[in-house]
Amino acid sequence: MESTIALPIVIAGAGVGGLAAAIALAQKGRRVLVLEQAEEIRPIGYGIQLGPNAFRMFEHLDMADAVKSRCSFPEAGVMRDIFTLEEVTRLPFGDAIQARFGQPYAVIHRTDLHAALLERCAQFEEIELRAGARLRGYEQLPDRVRVQAGSGPALDAEFLVGADGVHSTVRGQLCGTENSPRRLGYVAYRAVVERADFPEDLYENRVVLWAGPGFHFMTYPLHGGERFNIVAVFRSRRHPLGLPGAGEPEELREIFAGVHPHARRLLGFVDTSRHWDIGVMEPVPAWHDGRVALLGDAAHAMLQALAQGACQAIEDGVALAECLDAKPQDPVQALADYQRVRQPRAVRVQYESRLYWEVYHAAGPYADLRRQMLTRSDEAALESLAWLYDPVPVEAG
């Protein structure tokens, strides 16, 4: 019988988490085949925020400098009242966050992060990337996983990693459809504006959340200040009533009509040709079964409130490789170790993201309470995120 150690590890999905996992596994000398359903492996999307925990993982993947060279480094994260422009709270970045956590806070365009990951993948002959290969299902055999992808013949793998996103095919087969995301009634509109086309008085080198009751803007620079990222998010008032036009541009303009004129000017730069529904997913009870495991959004899709979706997927990839390296002859137990190491942390980030989502969108007396709770020193603001940004183990103890 062929030894499973000669078989590749198949990763479904060439997003941030899938590529990070491929790099981490290749560093351990493992063969990896990454399957991507799109005909071309290229990113789509806008800006991504990267906390200190992400840069700790980039160091592990030996690509921290490559990522930093593509980042912008805001001076602070600010929550601002969207009606009055009053500063509700502030988190210092720059030297302050570097000194406290040993790593920076940065923002990057998804295209740039994806390019850095692909460049690192290209340095390993152990990694093969295959586009146009939509995963259709898998079959677990006693000593391997048989993967059906695209229109070609089945592939045998040592094990399968489902890094195939929120609507994961792997998760659907592993856990059933009860763990699928559900709509919240929130939608997001986005834009990336060239600095030359953006008013100088609106530009600022900060990550700013312009908070309103049930809606917000998120703004920050990209490409070293050459571009500016804008996200407009709101809870549709028509969605719960089943009314037509829920989440459409007309409702976007209605929701933001009464905000401060400074903030309202941002609305003119938002691309209204497309919007994204924002959903929430309950924690997935099982991240693995036999030789199949979940990673990133497939395992723990989360709201954007803590800007940790990509960061947690990268942590997953590193932890997966460490656990498999510790038990190369027992991948089934290694995957159980991976879930034990990663699930409690990821679930906490999911939960806290939902909590912060409510805090950001507070109204009336709740907004007043938010202001009282978040009035604090820079040091206290940093310490409030120590649970997230301090080093955490990525291997089974």
C-alpha positions, 0 to 999 in steps of 0.5 A, spaced: 500 500 500 502 506 498 504 510 504 500 516 505 506 521 507 508 521 499 501 524 498 500 531 497 496 535 502 490 538 498 488 545 500 481 547 498 481 555 497 487 560 495 485 565 499 489 568 505 488 562 510 489 557 504 496 560 502 498 561 509 497 554 510 501 552 504 507 556 506 507 554 513 506 546 511 511 547 505 516 550 510 516 543 514 517 540 507 510 537 506 507 537 499 501 541 498 496 542 492 492 548 493 485 548 489 482 554 487 475 554 484 476 561 480 479 560 473 485 565 475 488 565 482 487 573 484 484 576 489 478 581 489 476 585 495 479 592 498 483 594 504 485 589 510 487 591 517 493 587 520 494 587 527 500 585 531 498 578 532 498 577 524 505 580 523 507 575 529 505 569 524 508 573 518 515 572 521 513 565 522 512 564 515 519 568 513 515 574 510 514 579 515 518 584 511 515 583 504 508 584 507 510 591 511 513 593 504 506 593 502 503 596 508 500 603 510 502 604 518 496 609 521 498 613 527 491 611 531 485 607 531 479 612 532 472 611 533 468 618 532 461 620 533 458 620 525 453 626 527 458 631 531 465 628 530 466 628 537 472 622 538 469 617 542 475 613 543 482 612 541 487 606 540 494 608 539 498 605 533 505 607 531 511 606 536 506 605 542 503 599 539 510 596 537 512 598 544 507 594 547 506 588 543 513 588 539 509 588 532 506 594 528 498 595 526 498 596 519 493 596 513 494 593 506 490 592 500 488 585 499 491 585 492 498 587 495 497 581 501 495 576 496 501 578 492 506 577 497 503 570 499 503 568 492 511 570 491 512 566 498 509 560 495 513 561 489 519 560 493 517 552 494 517 547 489 513 543 494 507 548 493 503 547 487 497 552 485 491 549 481 486 554 478 479 552 475 478 546 480 472 547 484 471 542 489 465 538 489 466 533 494 471 528 498 471 521 500 475 518 506 478 512 505 482 508 511 489 511 509 487 518 505 482 522 502 479 522 495 478 529 493 473 530 487 475 537 484 473 540 477 472 535 471 478 531 472 479 525 475 479 524 483 485 526 487 488 522 493 491 526 498 494 525 505 489 530 508 484 535 506 484 542 508 477 546 507 480 553 506 474 555 502 471 561 505 464 562 508 460 558 503 465 552 504 463 546 500 468 542 505 464 544 511 457 543 508 459 535 507 463 535 514 458 539 518 451 539 514 448 546 512 446 548 519 452 552 520 451 556 514 451 563 515 445 567 516 444 574 514 443 580 519 440 585 515 446 589 514 450 591 508 456 594 506 458 598 500 466 600 499 471 604 495 478 605 494 480 612 491 486 615 488 489 620 493 490 625 487 482 624 486 481 625 494 480 632 498 486 633 502 481 635 508 478 628 508 484 624 508 487 622 515 493 617 516 488 614 521 483 608 521 477 611 523 470 608 525 465 614 524 459 611 528 452 611 528 446 608 530 446 602 526 450 604 521 458 606 520 463 609 515 470 605 516 476 609 513 483 609 512 489 610 507 492 604 503 499 604 499 503 608 503 497 614 503 497 613 495 489 611 496 484 611 501 479 606 503 472 607 505 467 602 507 459 604 508 455 599 512 448 600 515 442 595 517 437 596 512 430 598 515 427 595 509 430 588 510 426 586 516 419 588 513 421 584 507 420 591 503 423 592 496 429 596 495 433 593 502 440 595 502 440 598 495 443 605 494 437 609 495 437 606 502 444 608 503 443 615 502 437 615 506 441 612 512 446 617 512 443 623 510 443 626 517 450 625 518 455 631 519 457 634 513 464 632 513 462 625 514 457 626 508 462 628 503 465 621 504 458 618 501 460 621 494 466 617 494 462 610 495 461 605 489 454 604 489 454 599 483 455 593 488 454 591 495 455 585 500 450 582 505 453 581 512 452 575 515 454 572 522 455 564 523 455 560 529 461 557 532 462 550 528 462 545 533 467 540 529 473 543 525 475 536 523 473 529 521 478 524 520 483 526 515 479 533 513 479 539 517 477 546 516 481 553 516 479 560 516 472 563 514 470 556 513 471 554 520 469 561 524 467 566 519 466 573 524 464 580 523 469 585 521 468 589 528 475 587 530 478 586 523 481 579 525 478 575 519 484 574 515 489 575 522 485 569 525 486 565 518 493 566 518 494 563 525 490 557 523 495 556 517 501 556 522 498 552 527 495 547 523 503 546 520 505 546 527 500 540 529 502 536 523 509 537 524 509 534 531 505 528 529 507 526 522 505 519 523 498 520 526 495 526 522 488 524 525 490 526 532 494 532 529 488 535 526 484 534 533 490 537 536 489 543 531 482 544 533 484 544 541 489 549 540 485 554 535 478 553 536 477 556 543 481 563 541 477 563 534 470 562 538 472 568 543 474 572 537 467 571 533 464 572 540 467 579 541 466 581 534 459 580 535 459 584 542 463 590 539 459 590 533 453 592 537 457 597 541 459 600 534 452 601 532 449 603 539 443 608 539 441 613 544 442 611 552 447 606 549 451 610 545 452 615 552 454 608 556 459 607 550 462 613 551 463 613 558 466 606 558 471 607 552 473 614 555 480 611 558 488 612 557 492 610 551 495 605 556 488 602 558 486 602 551 492 597 549 491 593 555 484 592 553 486 588 547 492 584 550 488 578 550 488 578 542 495 581 541 499 578 546 503 572 543 499 565 543 501 558 542 500 555 535 502 548 537 499 543 541 502 543 548 
